[in-house]
Amino acid sequence: MPWYAWLILLVAIGSIVGGLLMLKDSAKKLPLTDEQLKRVHERNAEMDAKEARDR
């Protein structure tokens, strides 16, 4: 492969890796109250039960 093809390949890979690292750094955990967390857990339990019934 010519040198410029390697250069384009390196730039593309660097762009993908850089974008993933930026996405990882910008991800934040959601601060939920105890009540919101309880509702989320209840909803997950309901969906699991519904899935079990549907099978």
MOPAC internal coordinates of N, CA, C and O (Angstrom, degrees):
PM7 1SCF
backbone

  N    0.0000 0     0.00 0     0.00 0    0    0    0
  C    1.4473 1     0.00 0     0.00 0    1    0    0
  C    1.5279 1   109.15 1     0.00 0    2    1    0
  O    1.2310 1   120.50 1   -36.62 1    3    2    1
  N    1.3029 1   116.65 1   143.38 1    3    2    1
  C    1.4662 1   119.01 1   177.61 1    5    3    2
  C    1.5384 1   110.96 1   -69.95 1    6    5    3
  O    1.2310 1   121.12 1   -17.44 1    7    6    5
  N    1.3242 1   115.46 1   162.56 1    7    6    5
  C    1.4617 1   120.54 1  -175.29 1    9    7    6
  C    1.5244 1   112.88 1   -61.74 1   10    9    7
  O    1.2310 1   119.98 1   145.82 1   11   10    9
  N    1.3341 1   117.64 1   -34.18 1   11   10    9
  C    1.4615 1   119.75 1  -176.75 1   13   11   10
  C    1.5288 1   111.30 1   -72.79 1   14   13   11
  O    1.2310 1   120.30 1   153.29 1   15   14   13
  N    1.3321 1   117.03 1   -26.71 1   15   14   13
  C    1.4686 1   118.97 1   175.83 1   17   15   14
  C    1.5359 1   109.56 1   -68.49 1   18   17   15
  O    1.2310 1   120.51 1   139.51 1   19   18   17
  N    1.3276 1   116.63 1   -40.49 1   19   18   17
  C    1.4686 1   120.18 1   176.61 1   21   19   18
  C    1.5229 1   110.52 1   -63.69 1   22   21   19
  O    1.2310 1   120.77 1   141.50 1   23   22   21
  N    1.3187 1   116.13 1   -38.50 1   23   22   21
  C    1.4590 1   120.24 1   179.23 1   25   23   22
  C    1.5284 1   110.88 1   -63.62 1   26   25   23
  O    1.2310 1   120.48 1   134.51 1   27   26   25
  N    1.3249 1   116.68 1   -45.49 1   27   26   25
  C    1.4689 1   120.80 1   178.57 1   29   27   26
  C    1.5229 1   110.09 1   -62.24 1   30   29   27
  O    1.2310 1   120.30 1   138.50 1   31   30   29
  N    1.3274 1   117.04 1   -41.50 1   31   30   29
  C    1.4593 1   121.67 1   179.42 1   33   31   30
  C    1.5337 1   110.65 1   -62.85 1   34   33   31
  O    1.2310 1   120.18 1   135.86 1   35   34   33
  N    1.3228 1   117.26 1   -44.14 1   35   34   33
  C    1.4666 1   120.86 1   178.76 1   37   35   34
  C    1.5236 1   111.88 1   -64.66 1   38   37   35
  O    1.2310 1   120.29 1   139.81 1   39   38   37
  N    1.3160 1   117.05 1   -40.19 1   39   38   37
  C    1.4680 1   120.57 1   178.50 1   41   39   38
  C    1.5243 1   110.19 1   -64.73 1   42   41   39
  O    1.2310 1   120.03 1   138.28 1   43   42   41
  N    1.3190 1   117.54 1   -41.72 1   43   42   41
  C    1.4637 1   120.84 1   179.95 1   45   43   42
  C    1.5287 1   110.79 1   -64.82 1   46   45   43
  O    1.2310 1   120.28 1   134.62 1   47   46   45
  N    1.3229 1   117.06 1   -45.38 1   47   46   45
  C    1.4672 1   120.01 1   179.77 1   49   47   46
  C    1.5276 1   110.39 1   -65.49 1   50   49   47
  O    1.2310 1   120.56 1   138.27 1   51   50   49
  N    1.3228 1   116.53 1   -41.73 1   51   50   49
  C    1.4596 1   120.14 1   177.48 1   53   51   50
  C    1.5137 1   112.53 1   -62.16 1   54   53   51
  O    1.2310 1   120.52 1   142.48 1   55   54   53
  N    1.3128 1   116.61 1   -37.52 1   55   54   53
  C    1.4564 1   120.75 1   178.47 1   57   55   54
  C    1.5273 1   111.27 1   -65.79 1   58   57   55
  O    1.2310 1   120.50 1   137.75 1   59   58   57
  N    1.3104 1   116.65 1   -42.25 1   59   58   57
  C    1.4671 1   120.95 1   179.64 1   61   59   58
  C    1.5290 1   110.22 1   -65.67 1   62   61   59
  O    1.2310 1   120.37 1   131.85 1   63   62   61
  N    1.3346 1   116.91 1   -48.15 1   63   62   61
  C    1.4672 1   120.46 1  -179.21 1   65   63   62
  C    1.5269 1   110.39 1   -64.37 1   66   65   63
  O    1.2310 1   119.93 1   137.93 1   67   66   65
  N    1.3053 1   117.74 1   -42.07 1   67   66   65
  C    1.4582 1   120.79 1   178.38 1   69   67   66
  C    1.5213 1   112.20 1   -62.39 1   70   69   67
  O    1.2310 1   120.47 1   138.58 1   71   70   69
  N    1.3198 1   116.71 1   -41.42 1   71   70   69
  C    1.4628 1   120.20 1   177.72 1   73   71   70
  C    1.5141 1   112.11 1   -63.47 1   74   73   71
  O    1.2310 1   120.54 1   138.69 1   75   74   73
  N    1.3336 1   116.57 1   -41.31 1   75   74   73
  C    1.4641 1   119.72 1   178.17 1   77   75   74
  C    1.5246 1   111.71 1   -65.40 1   78   77   75
  O    1.2310 1   120.16 1   140.09 1   79   78   77
  N    1.3259 1   117.29 1   -39.91 1   79   78   77
  C    1.4614 1   120.03 1   178.90 1   81   79   78
  C    1.5305 1   111.39 1   -66.67 1   82   81   79
  O    1.2310 1   120.21 1   141.21 1   83   82   81
  N    1.3258 1   117.20 1   -38.79 1   83   82   81
  C    1.4620 1   120.11 1   176.98 1   85   83   82
  C    1.5249 1   110.92 1   -64.93 1   86   85   83
  O    1.2310 1   120.45 1   140.40 1   87   86   85
  N    1.3386 1   116.75 1   -39.60 1   87   86   85
  C    1.4584 1   120.76 1   178.48 1   89   87   86
  C    1.5207 1   110.57 1   -63.99 1   90   89   87
  O    1.2310 1   120.53 1   138.70 1   91   90   89
  N    1.3207 1   116.60 1   -41.30 1   91   90   89
  C    1.4653 1   121.14 1   178.60 1   93   91   90
  C    1.5267 1   110.86 1   -63.45 1   94   93   91
  O    1.2310 1   120.32 1   137.33 1   95   94   93
  N    1.3242 1   117.00 1   -42.67 1   95   94   93
  C    1.4618 1   120.78 1  -179.27 1   97   95   94
  C    1.5265 1   112.31 1   -67.81 1   98   97   95
  O    1.2310 1   119.99 1   149.06 1   99   98   97
  N    1.3198 1   117.63 1   -30.94 1   99   98   97
  C    1.4590 1   119.93 1  -176.32 1  101   99   98
  C    1.5232 1   112.63 1   -88.31 1  102  101   99
  O    1.2310 1   119.92 1   173.00 1  103  102  101
  N    1.3293 1   117.75 1    -7.00 1  103  102  101
  C    1.4691 1   120.55 1   179.63 1  105  103  102
  C    1.5237 1   109.16 1   -72.18 1  106  105  103
  O    1.2310 1   120.76 1   -47.76 1  107  106  105
  N    1.3115 1   116.14 1   132.24 1  107  106  105
  C    1.4604 1   121.40 1  -179.54 1  109  107  106
  C    1.5231 1   109.51 1  -126.60 1  110  109  107
  O    1.2310 1   121.11 1   -34.87 1  111  110  109
  N    1.2971 1   115.49 1   145.13 1  111  110  109
  C    1.4515 1   120.41 1   176.64 1  113  111  110
  C    1.5293 1   108.46 1   -76.85 1  114  113  111
  O    1.2310 1   120.77 1   -41.37 1  115  114  113
  N    1.3239 1   116.13 1   138.63 1  115  114  113
  C    1.4561 1   120.46 1  -179.18 1  117  115  114
  C    1.5257 1   110.03 1   -79.11 1  118  117  115
  O    1.2310 1   120.09 1   -54.03 1  119  118  117
  N    1.3164 1   117.43 1   125.97 1  119  118  117
  C    1.4703 1   119.02 1   176.56 1  121  119  118
  C    1.5297 1   109.66 1   -80.37 1  122  121  119
  O    1.2310 1   120.45 1   -73.87 1  123  122  121
  N    1.3218 1   116.75 1   106.13 1  123  122  121
  C    1.4590 1   121.33 1  -179.46 1  125  123  122
  C    1.5223 1   109.61 1  -104.30 1  126  125  123
  O    1.2310 1   121.33 1   -34.61 1  127  126  125
  N    1.3320 1   115.05 1   145.39 1  127  126  125
  C    1.4588 1   118.94 1   174.33 1  129  127  126
  C    1.5222 1   108.60 1   -75.89 1  130  129  127
  O    1.2310 1   120.75 1   -12.61 1  131  130  129
  N    1.3156 1   116.18 1   167.39 1  131  130  129
  C    1.4681 1   120.39 1   179.99 1  133  131  130
  C    1.5205 1   111.06 1   -61.52 1  134  133  131
  O    1.2310 1   120.62 1   142.71 1  135  134  133
  N    1.3332 1   116.42 1   -37.29 1  135  134  133
  C    1.4717 1   120.17 1  -179.76 1  137  135  134
  C    1.5383 1   110.56 1   -66.63 1  138  137  135
  O    1.2310 1   120.08 1   136.59 1  139  138  137
  N    1.3186 1   117.45 1   -43.41 1  139  138  137
  C    1.4624 1   120.73 1   179.17 1  141  139  138
  C    1.5199 1   110.58 1   -64.26 1  142  141  139
  O    1.2310 1   120.34 1   138.97 1  143  142  141
  N    1.3222 1   116.96 1   -41.03 1  143  142  141
  C    1.4561 1   121.27 1   178.78 1  145  143  142
  C    1.5216 1   110.58 1   -63.80 1  146  145  143
  O    1.2310 1   120.49 1   140.23 1  147  146  145
  N    1.3197 1   116.66 1   -39.77 1  147  146  145
  C    1.4718 1   120.80 1   177.94 1  149  147  146
  C    1.5268 1   110.29 1   -62.38 1  150  149  147
  O    1.2310 1   120.19 1   137.19 1  151  150  149
  N    1.3469 1   117.24 1   -42.81 1  151  150  149
  C    1.4603 1   120.67 1   178.82 1  153  151  150
  C    1.5193 1   112.06 1   -64.00 1  154  153  151
  O    1.2310 1   120.48 1   141.35 1  155  154  153
  N    1.3201 1   116.69 1   -38.65 1  155  154  153
  C    1.4642 1   120.84 1   178.63 1  157  155  154
  C    1.5245 1   110.01 1   -63.48 1  158  157  155
  O    1.2310 1   120.52 1   135.54 1  159  158  157
  N    1.3265 1   116.62 1   -44.46 1  159  158  157
  C    1.4584 1   120.13 1   179.59 1  161  159  158
  C    1.5290 1   111.24 1   -64.56 1  162  161  159
  O    1.2310 1   120.34 1   140.58 1  163  162  161
  N    1.3320 1   116.95 1   -39.42 1  163  162  161
  C    1.4709 1   120.51 1   177.86 1  165  163  162
  C    1.5295 1   110.77 1   -63.68 1  166  165  163
  O    1.2310 1   120.60 1   136.11 1  167  166  165
  N    1.3233 1   116.45 1   -43.89 1  167  166  165
  C    1.4598 1   121.14 1  -179.88 1  169  167  166
  C    1.5312 1   110.69 1   -63.79 1  170  169  167
  O    1.2310 1   120.31 1   139.22 1  171  170  169
  N    1.3316 1   117.01 1   -40.78 1  171  170  169
  C    1.4639 1   120.18 1   177.56 1  173  171  170
  C    1.5128 1   111.11 1   -63.46 1  174  173  171
  O    1.2310 1   120.03 1   139.26 1  175  174  173
  N    1.3289 1   117.55 1   -40.74 1  175  174  173
  C    1.4633 1   121.22 1   178.85 1  177  175  174
  C    1.5265 1   110.19 1   -64.31 1  178  177  175
  O    1.2310 1   120.40 1   138.85 1  179  178  177
  N    1.3393 1   116.84 1   -41.15 1  179  178  177
  C    1.4695 1   120.11 1   177.93 1  181  179  178
  C    1.5296 1   111.31 1   -62.69 1  182  181  179
  O    1.2310 1   120.50 1   136.03 1  183  182  181
  N    1.3266 1   116.65 1   -43.97 1  183  182  181
  C    1.4642 1   119.68 1  -179.89 1  185  183  182
  C    1.5305 1   111.42 1   -65.96 1  186  185  183
  O    1.2310 1   120.04 1   141.95 1  187  186  185
  N    1.3317 1   117.52 1   -38.05 1  187  186  185
  C    1.4668 1   120.39 1   176.90 1  189  187  186
  C    1.5224 1   110.86 1   -63.57 1  190  189  187
  O    1.2310 1   120.40 1   138.76 1  191  190  189
  N    1.3299 1   116.83 1   -41.24 1  191  190  189
  C    1.4648 1   120.59 1   178.97 1  193  191  190
  C    1.5322 1   109.81 1   -65.81 1  194  193  191
  O    1.2310 1   120.34 1   138.30 1  195  194  193
  N    1.3289 1   116.96 1   -41.70 1  195  194  193
  C    1.4630 1   120.15 1   179.39 1  197  195  194
  C    1.5225 1   110.96 1   -63.66 1  198  197  195
  O    1.2310 1   120.31 1   138.28 1  199  198  197
  N    1.3324 1   117.01 1   -41.72 1  199  198  197
  C    1.4578 1   120.12 1   177.90 1  201  199  198
  C    1.5212 1   112.10 1   -63.32 1  202  201  199
  O    1.2310 1   120.82 1   140.45 1  203  202  201
  N    1.3236 1   116.03 1   -39.55 1  203  202  201
  C    1.4669 1   120.69 1   178.94 1  205  203  202
  C    1.5183 1   110.21 1   -64.57 1  206  205  203
  O    1.2310 1   120.09 1   141.07 1  207  206  205
  N    1.3415 1   117.43 1   -38.93 1  207  206  205
  C    1.4713 1   120.17 1   178.13 1  209  207  206
  C    1.5188 1   112.07 1   -67.96 1  210  209  207
  O    1.2310 1   120.31 1   143.55 1  211  210  209
  N    1.3280 1   117.01 1   -36.45 1  211  210  209
  C    1.4549 1   121.11 1  -177.37 1  213  211  210
  C    1.5199 1   112.49 1   -71.12 1  214  213  211
  O    1.2310 1   119.82 1   157.11 1  215  214  213
  N    1.3175 1   117.94 1   -22.89 1  215  214  213
  C    1.4681 1   120.53 1   179.96 1  217  215  214
  C    1.4490 1   109.37 1   -77.94 1  218  217  215
  O    1.2310 1   120.10 1   180.00 1  219  218  217

